Amino acid sequence: MHQEKHTSPLPSPRSIRRACGNELYRTVKRLKQHIPAPLVAQAEELYVRKVIGNLLWIAEHRSNRKALADWWDEHVSEEIAQLWNVDLERLRYAFRAAFGG
């Protein structure tokens, strides 16, 4: 029973979408480059799909921002960099600055 007190339920699809959208918004701000809204929406869809696909791992590591940022670098950043036509390392740096990992 003691363990139940410290576990939280998995996030809802709505909260996942909002969190992904906020993280990408902050990333774009730190890139200091205009990214058209349709491309941001495509990146958000991609990011949400990847998060939902790895939800158990992400929920398990929710308090470890560095591990989550490393996961983002490995599984999401390359596709978004290609979609947005930006330098991969610049995108990774901007995401980490925005995300806090």
C-alpha distances in whole Angstrom, upper triangle without the diagonal:
4,5,5,7,10,11,13,15,18,21,24,27,29,27,28,31,32,30,32,35,35,34,38,39,39,40,43,44,44,46,49,50,50,48,49,47,47,46,43,42,42,40,37,37,37,35,32,33,32,29,28,29,27,24,21,23,23,20,19,21,21,22,24,28,30,28,28,32,33,31,33,36,36,35,37,39,42,42,42,45,47,46,47,50,49,49,45,45,46,43,40,41,41,38,36,38,37,33,33,32
4,6,6,7,10,13,15,18,21,24,28,29,27,27,31,31,29,31,34,33,33,36,38,37,38,42,42,42,44,47,48,49,47,48,46,46,45,42,41,42,40,37,37,37,34,32,33,32,28,28,29,27,24,21,22,22,19,18,20,20,19,22,25,27,26,26,30,31,30,32,35,35,34,36,38,41,41,41,44,46,46,46,49,47,47,44,43,44,41,39,39,39,36,34,36,35,31,30,30
4,5,6,7,10,13,15,18,21,25,26,24,24,28,28,26,28,31,31,30,33,35,34,35,39,39,39,41,44,45,46,44,45,43,43,42,39,38,39,36,34,34,34,31,29,29,28,25,24,25,23,20,17,18,19,16,14,16,17,16,19,22,24,23,23,27,28,26,29,31,31,31,32,35,37,38,38,40,43,42,43,45,44,44,40,40,41,38,35,36,36,33,31,33,32,28,28,27
4,5,5,8,10,13,16,19,22,24,22,22,26,26,25,27,30,29,29,32,34,33,35,38,39,38,41,43,45,45,43,44,41,42,41,38,36,37,35,32,32,32,29,27,28,27,24,23,24,22,19,17,18,19,15,14,17,16,17,20,23,25,24,23,27,28,27,29,32,32,31,32,34,37,37,37,40,42,41,42,45,44,44,40,40,41,38,35,36,36,33,31,33,32,28,28,28
4,6,8,11,14,17,19,23,24,21,23,26,26,24,27,29,28,28,32,33,32,34,37,37,37,40,42,44,44,42,44,41,42,41,38,37,37,35,32,33,33,30,28,29,28,25,24,26,24,21,18,20,19,16,15,17,16,16,19,22,25,24,23,27,28,27,29,32,32,32,32,35,38,38,37,40,42,42,42,45,44,43,40,40,40,38,35,36,35,32,31,32,30,27,27,27
4,7,10,13,15,18,22,23,20,20,24,24,22,24,27,26,26,29,31,30,31,34,35,34,37,39,41,41,40,41,39,39,38,35,34,35,33,30,31,31,27,26,27,26,22,22,24,21,18,16,17,16,13,12,14,13,12,16,18,21,20,20,23,25,24,26,29,29,28,29,31,35,35,34,37,39,39,39,42,40,40,37,36,37,34,32,32,32,29,27,29,27,24,23,23
4,7,9,12,15,18,20,17,18,21,22,20,22,25,24,24,27,29,28,29,33,33,33,35,38,39,40,38,39,36,37,36,33,32,32,30,27,28,28,25,23,24,23,19,19,20,18,15,13,14,14,10,10,12,11,12,15,18,20,19,18,22,23,22,23,27,27,26,27,29,32,32,32,35,37,36,37,40,38,38,35,35,35,33,30,31,31,27,26,28,26,23,23,22
4,7,9,12,15,16,14,15,18,18,17,19,22,21,21,24,26,26,27,30,31,31,33,36,37,37,35,36,33,34,33,30,29,29,28,24,25,25,22,20,21,21,17,17,19,17,13,12,14,13,9,10,12,10,12,15,17,20,19,18,21,23,21,22,26,26,25,25,28,31,31,30,33,35,34,35,37,36,37,34,34,34,31,29,30,29,26,25,27,24,21,22,22
4,6,9,12,14,12,13,16,17,16,18,21,21,21,24,26,26,27,30,31,31,33,36,37,36,34,35,32,32,31,28,27,27,26,23,23,23,21,18,19,19,15,14,16,15,11,11,13,12,9,11,13,12,14,17,19,22,20,18,21,23,21,22,25,26,24,24,27,30,29,29,32,34,33,33,36,36,36,33,34,34,31,29,30,30,26,26,27,25,22,23,23
4,7,9,12,10,10,13,14,13,15,18,19,19,21,23,24,24,27,28,29,31,33,34,33,31,31,29,29,28,25,24,24,22,19,19,20,17,14,15,15,12,10,13,12,8,8,11,10,7,9,12,10,13,16,17,20,18,16,19,21,18,19,22,22,20,21,24,26,26,25,28,30,29,30,33,32,33,30,31,31,28,26,28,27,23,23,25,23,20,21,21
4,7,8,6,6,10,11,10,12,15,15,16,18,20,21,22,24,25,26,28,30,31,30,28,28,25,25,25,22,20,21,20,17,17,17,15,12,14,14,11,10,13,12,9,10,12,10,8,12,13,11,14,16,16,20,18,15,18,20,18,18,21,22,20,19,22,25,24,23,26,28,27,27,31,30,31,29,29,29,26,24,26,25,21,22,23,21,18,20,20
4,5,5,6,9,10,11,12,14,15,17,18,20,21,23,24,26,27,29,31,31,30,27,27,24,24,24,21,19,20,19,16,15,17,15,11,13,15,12,10,13,14,10,13,15,13,11,15,17,14,17,20,20,23,21,18,20,23,20,19,23,24,21,20,23,26,24,23,27,28,26,27,31,31,32,30,31,30,27,26,28,26,23,24,25,22,20,22,23
4,6,5,6,9,10,10,12,14,15,16,18,20,21,22,24,26,27,29,29,28,25,24,21,21,21,18,16,17,16,13,12,14,12,8,10,12,10,8,12,13,10,13,16,14,13,17,18,16,19,21,20,23,21,18,20,22,19,18,22,22,19,18,21,23,21,20,24,25,23,24,28,28,30,27,29,29,25,24,27,25,21,23,25,22,19,22,23
4,5,5,6,9,10,11,12,14,15,16,18,20,21,23,25,26,27,27,26,23,23,20,19,20,17,15,16,16,12,12,15,13,10,12,15,12,11,15,16,13,16,18,16,15,19,20,17,20,22,21,24,23,19,21,23,21,19,23,24,21,19,22,25,23,21,25,26,24,24,28,28,30,28,29,29,25,25,27,24,21,23,24,21,19,22,23
4,5,5,6,9,10,10,12,14,15,16,18,20,21,23,24,26,27,26,23,23,20,21,21,18,16,18,17,13,13,15,13,10,13,14,11,11,15,15,12,15,17,14,13,16,17,14,16,18,17,21,20,17,18,21,19,18,21,23,20,19,21,24,22,21,24,26,24,24,28,27,29,27,28,27,23,23,24,22,19,20,21,18,16,19,20
4,5,5,6,8,10,11,12,14,15,16,18,20,21,22,25,25,24,22,22,19,19,19,16,14,15,14,10,11,12,10,7,10,11,8,8,12,12,10,13,14,11,11,15,15,12,15,17,16,18,17,14,16,18,16,14,18,19,16,15,17,20,19,18,21,23,21,21,25,25,26,24,25,24,21,20,22,20,17,18,20,17,14,17,18
4,6,5,6,9,10,11,12,14,15,16,18,20,21,23,23,22,19,19,16,16,16,13,11,12,11,8,8,11,9,6,9,11,9,10,13,14,12,16,17,14,15,18,18,16,19,20,18,20,20,16,17,20,17,15,19,20,17,15,17,20,18,16,19,21,19,19,23,23,25,23,24,24,20,20,22,20,17,19,20,17,15,19,19
4,6,5,6,9,10,10,12,14,15,17,19,20,22,22,21,18,19,16,16,17,13,12,14,13,9,11,13,11,9,13,14,12,13,16,17,15,18,19,15,16,19,19,16,18,19,17,20,20,17,17,20,19,16,20,21,19,17,18,21,20,18,21,23,20,20,24,23,25,24,25,23,20,20,21,19,16,18,19,15,14,17,19
4,5,5,6,9,10,11,12,14,15,17,18,20,21,21,19,20,17,18,17,14,13,15,13,10,12,13,10,9,13,13,10,12,15,15,13,16,16,13,13,16,15,12,15,16,14,16,17,13,14,17,16,13,17,19,17,15,16,20,19,16,19,22,20,20,23,22,23,21,22,21,18,17,19,16,13,15,16,12,10,14,15
4,5,5,6,9,10,10,12,14,15,16,19,19,18,16,17,15,15,14,11,10,12,9,6,9,10,7,6,10,10,9,11,14,14,13,16,16,13,14,17,16,14,16,16,14,16,16,12,12,15,14,11,14,16,14,11,13,16,15,13,16,18,16,16,19,19,20,18,20,19,15,15,17,14,11,14,15,12,10,14,15
4,5,5,6,9,10,11,12,14,15,17,17,16,14,14,12,13,12,9,8,11,9,6,9,11,9,9,12,13,12,14,17,17,16,20,20,16,18,21,20,17,19,20,17,19,19,16,15,18,17,14,17,19,17,14,14,17,16,13,16,18,16,15,19,18,20,19,20,19,15,16,18,15,12,15,16,12,12,16,17
4,5,5,6,9,10,11,13,14,16,17,16,15,16,14,16,15,11,12,14,12,9,13,14,11,12,15,16,14,16,19,19,18,21,20,17,18,21,19,16,18,18,15,18,19,15,15,18,17,14,17,20,18,15,16,19,18,15,17,20,18,17,20,19,21,20,20,18,15,16,16,13,11,13,13,9,10,13,15
4,5,5,6,9,10,11,12,15,16,16,14,16,15,16,15,11,12,14,11,9,13,13,10,11,15,14,12,15,18,17,16,19,18,15,16,19,17,14,16,16,12,14,15,12,11,14,14,11,13,16,15,13,12,16,16,13,15,18,16,15,18,17,18,16,17,15,12,12,13,10,8,10,10,7,6,10,12
4,5,5,6,9,10,10,13,13,13,11,13,11,13,11,8,10,11,8,7,11,11,9,11,14,14,13,16,18,18,18,21,20,17,19,22,20,18,19,19,15,17,18,14,13,15,15,11,13,16,15,11,11,14,13,10,12,15,13,12,15,14,15,14,15,14,10,11,13,10,8,11,11,8,9,13,14
4,5,5,6,9,10,11,12,11,10,12,10,13,12,8,10,13,11,9,13,14,12,14,17,17,17,19,21,21,21,24,24,20,22,24,22,20,21,21,18,19,20,17,16,19,19,15,17,20,19,15,14,17,17,13,14,17,15,13,16,15,17,17,18,15,12,14,14,11,10,13,12,9,11,14,16
4,5,5,6,9,10,12,13,12,15,14,16,15,11,14,16,13,12,16,17,14,16,19,19,18,21,23,22,22,25,23,20,21,24,21,19,19,19,15,17,19,16,14,17,18,15,16,19,19,16,14,18,18,14,15,18,17,15,18,15,17,16,16,14,11,12,12,8,8,10,9,5,8,11,13
4,5,5,6,9,10,11,11,14,14,16,13,11,13,15,12,12,15,15,13,15,18,17,17,20,22,21,21,24,23,19,21,24,21,19,20,19,15,16,18,15,12,15,16,12,13,16,16,13,11,14,15,11,12,15,14,12,14,12,13,12,13,10,8,9,9,5,5,8,8,6,8,11,12
4,5,5,7,7,8,7,10,11,13,11,9,12,14,11,12,15,16,14,17,19,19,19,22,24,23,24,27,26,22,25,27,24,23,24,23,19,20,21,18,16,18,19,15,15,19,18,15,13,15,15,11,11,14,13,10,12,11,13,13,14,11,9,11,11,8,8,12,11,9,12,15,16
4,5,5,8,9,10,13,13,16,14,12,15,17,15,15,19,19,17,19,23,22,22,25,27,26,26,29,28,24,26,29,26,24,24,23,20,20,23,20,17,20,21,18,18,22,21,18,16,18,19,15,15,18,17,14,16,13,15,16,16,12,11,13,12,8,10,12,10,9,12,14,17
4,5,8,11,12,15,16,19,16,14,17,19,16,17,20,20,18,20,23,22,22,25,27,26,26,29,27,24,26,28,25,23,23,22,18,18,21,19,15,18,20,16,16,20,20,17,15,17,18,15,14,18,17,14,15,13,13,14,13,9,9,11,9,5,8,10,8,7,11,12,14
4,5,8,9,13,15,17,14,13,16,17,15,16,20,19,17,20,23,22,22,25,27,26,27,30,28,25,27,29,26,25,25,24,20,20,22,20,16,18,20,16,16,19,19,16,13,15,16,13,11,15,14,11,12,9,10,11,11,7,7,10,9,6,9,11,10,10,13,15,16
4,7,9,13,15,17,15,14,18,19,17,18,22,22,20,23,26,25,25,28,30,29,30,33,31,28,30,32,30,28,28,27,23,23,25,23,20,22,23,20,19,23,23,20,17,19,19,16,14,17,17,13,14,11,13,14,14,10,11,14,12,9,12,15,13,12,16,18,19
4,6,10,12,15,13,12,16,17,15,17,20,20,20,22,25,24,25,28,29,29,30,33,32,29,31,33,31,29,30,29,25,25,27,24,21,23,24,20,20,23,23,19,16,17,17,14,13,15,14,10,11,9,11,14,14,11,11,14,14,11,13,16,15,15,18,20,21
4,6,9,12,10,10,14,15,14,16,19,19,19,22,24,24,25,27,29,29,30,33,32,29,32,34,32,30,31,30,26,27,28,26,23,25,25,21,21,24,23,20,17,18,18,14,13,15,13,10,11,11,14,16,17,14,13,17,17,14,15,19,18,16,19,22,23
4,6,8,7,7,10,11,11,12,15,16,16,18,20,21,22,24,26,26,27,31,30,27,29,32,30,28,30,29,25,26,27,24,21,23,23,19,19,22,21,17,15,16,15,11,11,12,10,7,9,10,13,15,17,14,12,15,16,14,14,18,18,16,18,22,23
4,6,5,6,9,10,11,13,15,16,17,19,20,21,23,25,26,27,28,32,31,28,30,33,32,30,32,31,28,28,29,26,24,26,25,21,22,24,22,19,17,18,16,13,13,14,11,9,11,13,16,18,20,18,15,19,20,17,18,21,21,19,21,24,26
4,5,5,6,9,10,10,12,14,15,16,18,20,21,22,24,26,26,30,30,27,28,32,30,28,30,30,27,28,28,25,23,26,25,21,22,24,22,18,18,19,17,13,15,16,12,11,14,15,19,19,22,19,17,20,21,18,18,21,21,19,20,24,25
4,5,5,6,9,10,11,12,14,15,17,19,20,21,23,25,25,29,29,26,28,32,30,29,31,31,28,29,29,25,24,26,24,21,22,24,21,18,17,18,15,13,15,14,11,10,14,16,19,20,22,21,18,21,23,20,19,23,23,21,22,26,27
4,5,5,6,9,10,11,12,14,15,17,18,20,21,23,24,27,27,24,27,30,28,27,29,28,25,26,26,23,21,23,22,18,19,20,18,14,14,14,12,9,11,11,7,7,10,12,15,16,19,17,14,17,19,17,16,20,21,19,20,23,24
4,5,5,6,9,10,10,12,14,15,16,18,20,21,22,25,25,22,24,27,26,24,26,26,22,23,24,20,19,21,20,16,17,19,17,13,13,14,12,9,11,12,9,8,12,13,16,16,18,16,13,16,18,15,14,17,18,16,17,20,21
4,5,5,6,9,10,10,12,14,15,16,18,20,20,24,24,22,23,27,26,24,26,26,24,25,25,21,20,22,21,17,19,21,18,14,15,16,13,11,14,14,11,11,15,16,19,19,21,20,16,18,21,18,16,20,21,18,18,22,23
4,5,5,6,9,10,11,13,14,16,17,19,20,23,23,21,23,26,26,24,27,26,24,25,24,21,20,21,19,16,18,19,16,12,13,14,11,9,12,12,8,10,13,15,18,17,20,19,16,18,20,18,17,20,22,19,19,23,23
4,5,5,6,9,10,11,12,14,15,17,18,21,21,18,21,24,23,21,24,23,20,21,21,17,16,18,16,13,14,15,13,9,10,11,8,6,9,10,7,8,12,13,15,14,17,16,13,14,17,15,13,16,18,16,16,20,20
4,5,5,6,9,10,10,12,14,15,16,19,19,17,19,22,21,19,22,22,19,21,20,16,16,18,16,13,15,16,14,10,12,14,11,9,13,14,11,12,15,16,18,17,19,18,14,16,18,16,13,17,18,15,15,19,19
4,5,5,6,9,10,11,12,14,15,19,19,17,19,22,22,20,23,23,21,23,22,18,18,20,17,14,17,17,14,11,13,15,12,11,14,15,12,14,17,18,20,19,21,21,17,18,21,19,17,20,21,19,18,22,22
4,6,5,6,9,10,11,13,14,18,17,16,18,21,20,20,23,22,20,21,19,16,16,17,14,12,14,14,10,8,10,11,8,8,12,12,10,12,15,16,18,16,19,19,15,16,19,18,15,18,21,18,17,21,20
4,5,5,6,9,10,11,12,15,15,13,15,18,17,16,19,18,16,17,16,13,13,14,12,9,12,12,9,7,9,11,9,9,12,14,12,13,16,16,18,16,18,18,14,14,17,16,13,15,18,15,14,17,17
4,5,5,6,8,10,10,14,14,12,14,17,17,15,19,19,17,19,18,14,15,16,14,11,15,15,12,10,13,15,13,12,16,17,15,17,20,20,22,19,21,21,18,17,20,19,15,18,20,17,16,19,19
4,5,5,6,9,10,13,14,13,15,18,18,17,21,21,19,21,19,15,16,17,14,12,15,15,11,10,13,15,13,13,17,17,15,18,20,21,23,20,22,23,19,19,22,21,18,20,23,20,18,22,21
4,6,5,6,8,12,11,10,13,15,15,15,19,18,17,18,15,12,13,14,10,9,12,11,8,7,11,13,11,12,15,16,15,17,20,20,21,18,20,21,17,16,20,19,16,18,21,19,17,20,18
4,5,5,6,9,9,7,10,12,12,12,15,15,14,16,14,10,12,13,10,9,13,12,10,9,13,15,14,14,17,19,18,19,22,22,22,20,21,22,18,17,20,19,15,17,19,17,15,18,16
4,5,5,8,10,9,10,13,14,14,17,18,17,19,17,14,16,17,13,13,16,16,12,12,16,18,16,17,20,21,20,22,25,25,26,23,25,25,22,21,23,23,19,20,23,21,18,21,20
4,6,8,9,10,12,14,15,15,19,19,18,19,17,14,16,16,12,13,16,14,11,12,16,17,16,17,20,21,20,22,25,25,26,23,24,26,22,21,24,24,20,21,24,23,20,22,21
4,6,6,6,9,10,11,12,16,15,15,16,13,11,14,14,10,11,14,13,10,12,15,17,16,17,20,22,21,23,25,25,25,22,23,25,21,19,22,22,19,19,23,21,18,20,18
4,6,5,6,8,10,10,14,14,15,17,14,11,14,15,12,13,16,15,13,14,17,20,19,19,22,24,23,25,27,27,27,24,25,26,23,21,23,23,19,20,23,21,18,20,18
4,5,5,6,9,10,13,14,15,17,14,12,16,16,13,15,18,17,15,17,20,22,22,22,25,27,27,28,30,30,30,27,27,28,25,23,25,26,22,22,25,23,20,21,19
4,6,5,6,9,12,11,13,14,10,9,13,13,10,12,15,14,13,15,18,20,20,21,23,25,25,27,29,28,28,24,24,26,23,20,23,23,20,19,22,21,18,19,17
4,5,5,6,9,9,10,12,9,7,10,11,9,10,14,13,12,13,16,19,19,19,22,24,24,25,27,26,26,22,23,24,21,18,20,20,17,16,19,18,14,16,14
4,5,5,9,10,11,14,12,10,13,15,12,14,17,17,16,17,19,22,22,22,25,27,27,27,30,29,29,26,26,27,24,21,23,23,19,19,21,20,16,17,16
4,6,8,9,12,13,11,10,14,14,13,15,18,18,17,18,21,24,24,24,27,29,29,30,32,31,30,27,27,28,25,22,24,24,21,20,22,21,17,18,16
4,6,5,8,9,7,7,11,11,10,13,15,15,15,17,19,22,23,22,24,27,27,28,30,28,28,24,24,25,22,19,21,21,18,16,19,18,14,14,12
4,6,7,10,9,7,11,13,12,13,16,17,16,17,19,22,23,22,24,27,27,27,29,28,27,24,24,24,22,19,20,20,16,15,17,16,12,13,12
4,6,9,9,9,11,13,13,15,17,18,19,19,21,24,25,24,26,29,29,29,31,29,28,25,24,25,22,20,20,20,17,15,17,16,12,11,11
4,6,5,6,9,10,11,13,14,16,17,17,18,22,23,22,24,27,27,27,29,27,26,23,21,22,20,17,17,18,15,13,15,15,11,10,8
4,6,5,6,8,10,10,12,14,15,15,16,19,21,20,21,24,24,24,26,23,23,20,18,19,17,14,14,14,12,9,11,11,8,7,5
4,5,5,6,9,10,10,12,14,15,15,18,20,19,20,23,24,24,25,22,21,18,16,17,16,12,13,14,11,8,11,12,9,8,4
4,5,5,6,9,10,11,12,14,14,17,19,19,20,23,24,24,25,23,22,18,17,19,17,14,15,16,13,11,14,15,11,11,8
4,5,5,6,9,10,10,11,12,15,17,16,18,21,21,21,23,21,21,17,17,18,15,12,14,15,11,10,13,13,9,10,7
4,5,5,6,9,10,10,10,13,15,14,15,18,19,19,20,18,17,14,13,14,12,9,10,11,8,6,10,10,7,8,5
4,5,5,6,9,10,10,12,15,15,15,18,20,20,21,19,17,14,13,15,13,9,11,13,10,9,13,14,11,11,8
4,5,5,6,8,9,12,13,14,15,18,19,19,21,19,18,15,15,17,14,11,14,15,12,11,15,15,12,13,11
4,5,5,5,6,9,11,10,12,15,15,16,17,16,15,12,13,14,11,8,11,12,9,9,13,12,10,12,10
4,6,6,5,7,10,10,11,13,15,15,16,14,13,9,9,11,9,6,10,11,9,9,13,13,12,13,11
4,6,7,8,10,12,12,14,16,17,18,16,15,11,12,14,12,10,13,15,13,13,16,17,15,16,14
4,6,7,8,10,12,13,14,16,17,17,16,12,14,16,13,12,15,16,13,14,18,17,16,18,15
4,6,6,7,9,11,11,12,14,14,14,11,13,14,11,10,13,14,11,13,16,15,14,17,15
4,6,5,6,9,10,10,12,10,10,7,9,10,7,7,10,11,9,11,14,14,13,16,14
4,6,5,6,9,10,10,10,9,6,9,11,9,9,13,13,12,14,17,17,17,19,17
4,5,5,6,9,10,10,11,9,13,14,11,12,15,15,14,16,19,18,18,21,20
4,5,5,6,8,8,10,9,12,12,8,10,13,12,11,14,16,15,16,19,18
4,5,5,6,5,6,5,9,9,7,9,12,11,11,14,16,16,17,19,18
4,6,5,7,8,8,12,12,10,13,16,15,15,18,20,20,20,23,22
4,6,8,11,11,14,14,12,14,17,16,15,19,20,19,20,23,23
4,6,9,10,13,12,10,13,15,13,14,17,18,17,19,22,22
4,7,9,12,11,10,13,15,14,15,18,19,19,21,23,23
4,6,9,7,7,10,12,11,13,15,16,16,18,21,20
4,6,5,6,9,10,11,12,14,15,17,18,20,19
4,5,5,6,9,10,11,12,14,15,16,18,17
4,5,5,6,9,10,11,12,14,15,16,15
4,5,5,6,9,10,11,12,14,15,15
4,5,5,6,9,10,10,12,14,13
4,5,5,6,9,10,10,12,10
4,5,5,6,9,10,10,10
4,6,5,6,8,10,11
4,5,5,6,8,8
4,5,5,5,5
4,6,6,7
4,6,8
4,6
4
